[in-house]
Amino acid sequence: MDRKQASKKDEIILRQLEVIRTMTENSLSRMGADFWGAPAAPRQDTEDAPTPAAPQADRPRSGKGETAASSTGNGTAESPAAETPPPPEKIEDLQAELEGYIGLASVKREVKNLINMVTVHKMRREQGLPAADLSLHMVFSGNPGTGKTTVARIMARIYHSLGILSRGHLVEVDRSGLVAGYVGQTALKTKKAVDSALGGVLFIDEAYALNGGAENDFGQEAIDTILKAMEDHRDDLVVIAAGYDGLMERFIHSNPGLESRFNRFLHFADYTPDEMMKIFQIQCQKGCYTLEPEAAELVRDFIAQENTDPVSFGNARGVRNIFEQILVNQANRLAAMEQVTREDLMSITPADVQAARGLEASPAAEPAPPQ
């Protein structure tokens, strides 16, 4: 092979590697916000609506006149007060989207009960019948990766559809987004988070961390500020507190104010092995990957091997991590090949899964004989 031919061959290989790198990066970037389950019905208020989606860690909504108003734990979400509220979605579409999520059977039942109760409550008021005040604040308990944030987001949209909330957005915070280090600052910081959530849902992750119990802890100041906001804005604010089982119950029952306002508990069970395998397969479909039959069995074993502790594995988050590891090893295998076809780019092989498990390396293609 002369120098000119070798140079051309190197150029072709570099182009193939760039294509593989780009496709892998695109696939991984999509998975961070879309790895939970089956596609939902198309939204009526969007153009080019996405195919059904399942619980996502923190997926912003997209639609006409709509912006994301969620934060990622620091309470710094931009307030949507000056923006035009998005139009309410059809409650039937939201229920269909919820039903499309993987697992969550008990949560789906409770949400359906809540929708029916709120609907009848509104009908009684419209007919001039007495209707008891409803407490719509909730406690979500369960291990990481079971869909708590995603269900909180769809609950905000459901409340908006039912006319309870004016905007239906979600603002997610944790202790660091509410508690400051000096006297008086926590109330201001918490109020800012509450203000950004008005018209929607304030989602407090690991809420039990607010009850620190130390003498100089300002978590109680944050709790008091939230309780006051729940009273002052009872017509346009819903608070959802989330965290581990047991810890959340103790947290709510440790304070009479919390106990009187949070009387709805939704438990998010861990995903079963079959459900996690279905999550993996759906991700393959969404990313245009073909999982070879023998590779599918190896993936199932991989998930079982890693999921010895649902807390550390992270349920659907653990499935996402496994998917990413397999894609990295698929890319390593393809990068060693001289020619890569469309089918190669889509195929996940047993070798990719085995390499991700650390059992063996992805086989490299043999070099072409010299010409």
N, C-alpha and C positions, 0 to 999 in steps of 0.2 A: 504494500500500500504506500503510495507516494505521499508527500507532505500535504498536498492540496486535498487529497481524499480524506486523510486523517483529520485535517482541520474541519472539513465539512461534517464528518461523522461526529466529532466533538460538539459541533454547533447543534446538530440534531438532538444529541443526548441532553445538552443543556436546556434546550427548549422543552423537551419532555419532562425534565426535572422541574422546570418552572411551572408547567401545567399541573403536575402532581402536587407541588407545594401550594399553589393557589387553590386548587380544589379542596385540599385537606384543610387549609385555613378557613375557607368558606364554610365547610361542614362543621368544623369545631365551633366557629362563631355562632352558628345557628343553634347548636345544641345547648349553649349556655342558657337560653331563654325558652327552649321548646323541647322538652324531653320527657314529658309526663305521659301522654297517652294519645287517645284517638282523636281524629279531627272533629270539629264541631260544625254545626250548620252555618252556612254563610250569613254574615251580618247584613241587616237591611240598610244600615246607615253607612256602609263603606263601599267603595269602588274597588274591584279586584280583591274581594274579601278572601282571606286565607282559608285553606282547607281546614277541617276540624282540628282543633288543638286541645291538648289536655293540660292538667295542672302544670303550671310553670312556676319557677321560683319567683320571678318578679317580672312578668311580661307586661309592658305598657300597652294600653289600648290604643288603637288607631282608628280614626274616623273623621268625618267632616266636622270641622270646627272643634276638634278635640285634641287635647295635648296630654301627655303623661304628667301625672301629678304625684307620683310616688317617689319616696326617697329610699335610700338604702341603709337605713339604720341610724342616720345622724340628724334626722328631723329638719333637714335643710331644704325640703321640697319647696319649689316656688309656689306661692299662693295663687290659686286660679280664680280668685274673687272677681277680678276685673275682666275675665274672659267670658265669652258667651257659653252658657252651659250646653253640652251636647244633647241632642234629642233622646228621649227615652227609647230603649230597645224594646222589642216585643218580648213579653214574659215567656211566651212559648219558645222563642228562639233561645233564650237564656236557659230555660229548663232542658232543652235539647242539647245545648252545649255541656251542661253539667252532667247529663246522662252519658255523654260521650267520653267522660273521663274514665280512666282505668281504675277499677276498685271503688273504694269510698261508699260502699253500699249503705251503711248506717248513716253516713253524713248526708247522702242524697235523700234518704227518707226524712231526716230531720228538716232539711231545707224545704222539701215539699210540704211538710206539715206547717212550717212557718209561713210559707207563701199562702197556703190556704187560710190560715188563721188571720193574717193581715188583710187578705182580700175580703173575708167575711166581716172583719172589724170595720173596714171602710164602708161596706154595704149597709151595716147597721147605722153608722153615723149618717149616711146619706138619707136613710129612712127615718131619721130622728129618734132612733132607739138608743138606749144607754149602751155605752161600750167602755169597758174597763181600759185604763191606760196600759199600753203594751211596753214592756221593756225589751228592746231589740238589741241590746248590748250582749255580747257573747264571749265565751271562753272556749278556745280551741286547744285541745291537749293531744299530744302524740309525739312520736320520735321525729327526728329530722328527716326531710325528704318525703313526707307523706301528703304533701299538697295543701298545707294550712294557708300559706300565703296566696296561692291561686284561688282557693275557695273564698278567702276573704275578699279578693278582688271581684269575683263574680257576685258575691253577696252585695257589694257596693253597687254593682250594676243592677242587681235585682231590686234593691231598695229604691234606686232611682226610677226603675221601670214602674214600680208600685206607687210612685209619688211621695215616698217618705223622705228621700234625699234629693236635693236640688241639682247635684252634679254627678254623684255616683263614682267618684274617683277614690283612690286608695293612697294613703300616706303611711309608710312603714317606718317605724322607729324602734330603737331598743333603749336600754338604760343610758347609753352614751349620748343619745339624741335628746334626752330629757333632763338629765342631772348634771349640774355644774359643780365646781369645787368650792364655791364661796356662798355665804349666806345671802339670800335674795336673788341670786343669779338663776337658780333652778326654776323658780316660778316664771321668770321671763323666758327662759329657754323652752320650758314646757308649753307656755302660752303661745309661743311662736309656732311650735309643732301643731298645737290644736288649731290655731288660726288657719294654717295651711290645709288642714283636714276638713274645715267647715264645708258642709254640703256633701260630705262623703264619709269615708271610714278611716278612723285612726287605728292602725294595726300595731300593737305593741308586742314585739317579739321578745321571748324570754322575760315576760313581765314580772315574774317572781324575783328577778334581780333587783327590782326597785325596793323590795323589803329587805334591805341590808342588815338592819338591826344594830349597827354600830352607833355609838353615841354621837359621832359627828357626821353620820350619813344623812344625805339630803334627799334620799329616795322618798321619804314620807312627804316631803314638800311637793315632789312631783305628783305623788298619788293624790294629795289634797287638791292640787291645782286641776288635775284631770277630773276629779269628782265634781268640783265646782263647775267646770266646763260642761260636763254631762248634764248638769241641772240647768245651767244658763242657756244651753243650745240644744235642749232636748228634742226640738222639732227639726233639727238639721245636722245632727252629728251622731254617729254610731261608733262605739269603741269596741274593738275586738282584742282581747288579751290572749296571748298564745304562749305555749311552753310545754315542758315535759309533764307527763302524767304524775299525779301525786304532788309535785311541787306547785302546780297551778291550783289544785284544790286547797292546799295549805295556805297559799298566798291569798286567795279570795276569802277564805274563812278567817283570816287573821285580822280583818278590818270590817266592822259593821257596815261602813259606807260601801265598800266593794261588794259585800255579801248581798246588800239590798238592791244593787243595780245590775249585778251579773248573776242571772238565774238560768241562763241557757248554756249548757255544756255540750260541746260536740267533740267526740273522741275520734281521732284519726288513727286507724289501725295500721300496723305494718303491712306492706305489700307481701303477697304470697309469692313463692318462686314462679308460679305460672304467670302471675300478673307482671312480675319484673321481666320475664322473658317476652311477654307481649309488648311491654314498653320498649325493649331492645328492638324487636322486630318492626315496630312502628317507626322507630328512628331510622332503621334501614330503608324503609319505604319512603320516608320523607327526604332522605338524603340521596335517593336513587342508588342505593347499594343492594346487591344481591347476595344473600347469605346462603352459601352452599349447605346442603343438608347435613353433611358431616360436621361442618363448622357450627351449625346451629346446636347440635348436641354438645359440642365442646364449650359453647357459650353458656349453655344451661349449667354445665358442670362448673364453669368458671364463676358464675354468679353464686352457686351453692357454696363453693370453696371460700369465696370472699365474704359471704353474708353469714358469718358465724355470730356476729353481734349487730343487730339492726341499727343500734345507735351509732356505732363507729362506721358501719358500712354506709348508712345514710339513705337506705331504701332507693328511691328513684335517682337520687344523686349518685349513689354508688353505681347504678346501671350506667349513668352518663359517663362516669370515670372509666368504667370498663370499655364502653364504646370508644371513647377517645384513645385509650391505650391500644385498642385493636386497629384503629385508623392510623395511628402513628406507625405501627408495625407493617400495616399494608403499604404505607408510603415508602418505608424502608425497602420492602420487597420490590416494589415497582421501580424504585430509583436504580436498582441494580440490573434492570432489564434494558436491553438495547432498543427494543420496540415495544411500545405500550399502546394497546388498542382501547377503544371505548369500553369493551367488555371487561378488560383488565382493570380499568379504573373503577368499574362498578362492583367488581367481585370481591367478596370477603371469603378467604379460603381457610381451611383448617390450620395451615401454617401460620397465618396471621394471628389466629387465636392462641395457638400454642406459644408463639413468640411473646405475645402480650402476657401470658401466664408465666413466662420465664422458663418454660420447659425445654424449648429449643429455639434457635434463631431461625428467622425467615430465610429460606434458601435463596441464595443469589443465583442469578442466571449465569450460565457458563459464558466466558468471553468468546467472541467469534474468532474463528481461526484466521491467522494472518493471510492476507491476499498478496 
